[in-house]
Amino acid sequence: MDLAALFAEPRTRPAYATFAAELDAVKSRDKAIAYVAASRRELSSRWFRELAEAALDRGLTLAIVPGRASEQLPDAIAIYALHDDQAWRIPAHRALWATALVDGRWTFAAEAQEGVLLGYSLDHRARALADARWSRAAFDSPTVYALLDAARRRSTLDLGKRCFGDVNGLQLFVHGESHRLLPSVASRVPKGFTLARAAVDHDCYAAMFEPEQRKRRRAVWTVMLAGDHARALNSAMRSNVQFLVGKSWR
C-alpha cells in the first residue's frame, strides 16, 4: 500500500497565536505565567527589548533565570512574565526540569505537570496531552511504525510487546517532519494487518533513517530489516510495541 496515505500535514494551532496574545492572557489572569526559552546573547537583541516592553506595558513582572543548557543552546536562559503573586511557579518549574530527567527521559506525566505549572487551561492541557500520546510512543525518542500481519502480531504479543520478535523482512517506516499520523488512520490500515509503533533511541533512528532523510523531503521513509537487525533494534527500544486499536494506542 501507499504508506503516505496514513499521514498528512497537521492542522493544529498553538494555544496562543502570538506571544503578545499569551501576555494578554497572563494580564487578565486567564493564564498564570508566560515562559520562553532563549539564549543569553538575545538579551541585547531587539526581540528581547520588544518582549520586555510588551510585558511591562501590561503591568507584568519579567524574570530571567538560567535555563537548561544543551548542545544547541549552551548559554540558555528562561524568561518568565507574570503577576508577582504567581512567582512561586518559577522555582516549581525549575525543580520539575531538575528532577524529571533523572532517568534520562521526559515523560507524559512531566508534560502534564509542566502544563499545570505554566497555567494552561484544563481543556488545553487535555488536548495537548492527547495529541502527544497520539503522535509519539514516548517523549524524547523517535517513533517508528510497522504494519504487522497476523503472524507477526501473535509473535509480538507472545513476547509481551517488549519487541517485534523476528524482524527479518519487517518494514519499518517513519513520517517526515512536516507530516503527522491521520486521526482516521485506522480506516486506512489494510485488512488483516495491525498498525504498530515503538519508540527507539536516537542513535538507532539515525542509523536507519537519517542518511536518506538528509537527501530530500518525503512524506514517508522506509527501511527493510534483516534478521541481524534484531539485537540492535531490541536494545534500542524505548517503549513497548503499541498497537493501534480504533483511535487509541494500546
C-alpha positions in Angstrom: 0.0 0.0 0.0 1.0 3.6 -0.3 2.2 4.4 3.2 1.9 8.1 2.6 -1.9 7.7 2.8 -1.5 7.2 6.5 -0.1 10.6 7.1 -0.9 14.3 6.3 0.4 17.7 7.2 -1.0 18.7 10.6 -3.6 21.5 11.1 -3.0 22.0 14.8 -2.8 25.6 16.1 -0.8 26.8 19.1 -2.7 27.8 22.2 -1.9 31.4 21.5 -1.3 32.9 18.0 1.4 35.2 19.3 3.4 35.8 22.4 1.6 39.1 22.8 -1.7 37.2 22.9 -0.2 35.0 25.6 0.8 38.1 27.6 -2.7 39.4 27.3 -4.0 36.1 28.8 -1.5 36.5 31.7 -2.5 40.1 32.3 -6.2 39.1 32.5 -5.2 36.0 34.6 -6.7 33.6 32.1 -3.2 32.1 32.2 -0.9 32.1 35.1 2.5 32.7 33.5 4.2 33.1 30.1 7.5 31.3 29.5 10.0 31.3 26.7 13.5 29.7 26.4 16.2 31.8 24.9 19.9 32.5 24.6 21.8 34.8 26.9 23.1 36.6 23.7 19.5 37.5 22.9 19.2 39.8 25.9 20.8 42.6 23.8 18.5 42.0 20.8 15.6 44.0 19.5 13.4 40.8 20.0 14.1 40.9 23.8 13.6 44.6 24.1 10.2 44.4 22.5 9.3 41.4 24.6 10.3 43.2 27.8 8.4 46.3 26.8 5.3 44.3 26.0 5.4 42.6 29.4 6.0 45.8 31.4 3.3 47.7 29.4 0.8 45.1 30.7 1.9 45.5 34.3 3.7 42.2 34.4 6.9 41.3 36.1 9.7 39.9 34.0 12.0 37.3 35.5 15.2 35.9 33.8 16.9 32.8 35.3 19.5 30.4 34.0 18.0 27.9 31.6 18.7 24.3 30.8 21.9 24.3 28.7 22.1 22.0 25.7 24.4 21.4 22.8 22.1 23.6 20.6 21.7 26.3 23.4 24.8 26.3 25.6 24.0 29.7 27.1 20.3 29.0 27.8 18.1 31.3 29.8 14.5 31.1 30.8 12.3 34.2 30.6 9.0 34.4 32.5 6.3 37.1 32.5 3.8 37.0 35.4 2.0 38.8 38.2 4.0 38.9 41.4 1.7 36.5 43.3 2.5 33.8 40.8 6.2 33.9 41.3 6.1 30.5 43.2 5.7 28.9 39.8 9.2 29.7 38.7 11.1 27.6 41.3 8.5 24.9 40.9 9.0 24.8 37.1 12.8 24.8 37.5 12.5 22.0 40.1 10.5 20.0 37.6 13.2 20.2 35.0 15.9 19.5 37.5 14.2 16.2 38.5 12.1 15.0 35.6 15.1 13.9 33.6 16.8 11.8 36.3 16.0 8.6 34.4 17.1 10.3 31.1 13.7 10.9 29.5 10.9 13.4 29.7 7.6 11.7 30.3 3.9 12.2 29.7 3.5 12.8 33.4 6.2 15.5 33.4 4.5 17.1 30.3 1.2 17.2 32.2 2.8 18.7 35.3 4.5 21.4 33.2 1.2 22.4 31.7 -0.2 22.9 35.2 2.7 25.0 36.4 2.6 27.2 33.3 -1.1 27.8 33.9 -2.6 26.4 30.7 -6.4 25.7 30.9 -7.6 22.2 31.7 -9.1 21.9 28.2 -5.8 22.9 26.6 -3.8 20.5 28.7 -6.1 17.6 27.9 -5.9 18.4 24.1 -2.1 18.8 24.2 -1.6 15.5 26.2 -3.9 13.6 23.9 -2.1 14.9 20.9 1.3 14.0 22.4 0.1 10.4 23.1 -1.3 10.1 19.6 1.9 11.4 18.0 4.6 9.5 19.8 5.2 6.3 21.6 7.5 8.1 24.2 8.8 11.6 24.7 12.3 12.5 23.6 12.6 9.4 21.4 11.7 9.0 17.7 8.7 6.8 16.9 8.9 4.1 14.2 5.9 2.3 12.6 5.2 -1.1 11.1 2.3 -3.0 9.5 2.1 -6.4 11.2 0.4 -9.4 9.6 -1.4 -11.9 11.9 1.7 -14.0 12.4 3.9 -11.1 13.4 1.1 -9.7 15.6 0.9 -13.0 17.5 4.7 -13.2 17.8 4.8 -9.6 19.2 2.0 -10.5 21.7 3.8 -13.7 22.8 6.8 -11.5 23.7 4.7 -9.3 25.8 5.0 -6.4 23.3 8.6 -5.9 24.5 9.9 -6.1 21.0 8.9 -7.1 17.4 10.5 -10.6 17.6 11.8 -11.9 14.3 12.4 -8.8 12.2 13.6 -10.5 9.1 11.6 -8.9 6.2 9.9 -6.4 8.5 9.5 -3.0 7.0 9.7 0.0 9.4 8.6 3.4 8.4 8.5 7.0 9.7 6.9 10.2 8.6 8.7 13.3 7.6 8.9 16.3 9.9 6.0 18.1 8.1 3.6 15.2 8.4 1.6 13.6 11.2 -0.5 10.4 11.5 -4.0 10.9 10.4 -6.8 10.8 13.1 -8.7 8.5 10.7 -5.7 6.2 10.1 -7.5 3.1 11.4 -9.8 3.1 8.4 -6.8 3.1 6.1 -4.9 0.1 7.5 -5.2 -2.9 5.1 -7.4 -5.7 6.2 -5.6 -8.4 8.1 -2.9 -6.1 9.3 -2.2 -4.2 12.5 -0.5 -0.8 12.6 2.1 -0.9 15.3 4.7 1.5 16.7 7.5 1.8 19.1 10.0 4.4 20.3 13.7 3.8 19.7 16.8 5.7 20.7 18.2 8.5 18.5 21.3 6.5 17.5 19.3 3.6 16.2 16.9 6.0 14.4 19.8 7.9 12.8 21.5 4.7 11.6 18.3 3.5 9.9 16.7 6.7 8.5 18.8 9.9 8.7 21.3 9.2 5.9 18.3 9.1 3.5 16.4 11.9 5.1 19.2 14.3 4.5 18.9 13.8 0.7 15.4 15.2 0.1 12.0 15.7 1.6 9.4 13.0 1.7 6.2 12.2 3.5 7.3 8.7 4.5 10.7 6.9 4.9 11.1 3.2 4.9 13.7 0.6 5.8 13.6 -3.2 5.3 15.1 -5.1 8.2 17.2 -8.3 8.1 17.4 -10.9 10.8 20.7 -9.5 12.1 19.0 -6.1 12.9 17.1 -7.7 15.8 19.7 -7.3 18.5 20.4 -3.6 17.7 16.7 -2.8 17.4 15.7 -4.6 20.6 18.4 -2.9 22.6 17.3 0.5 21.2 13.7 0.2 22.2 12.5 3.0 24.5 8.9 1.8 24.7 6.9 -1.4 24.4 5.4 -2.1 21.0 1.9 -0.5 20.8 -1.0 -1.5 18.6 -3.5 0.9 17.1 -6.9 -0.1 18.3 -9.7 2.2 16.9 -8.5 5.7 17.8 -6.0 4.9 20.6 -2.7 3.1 21.1 -2.5 0.1 23.4 
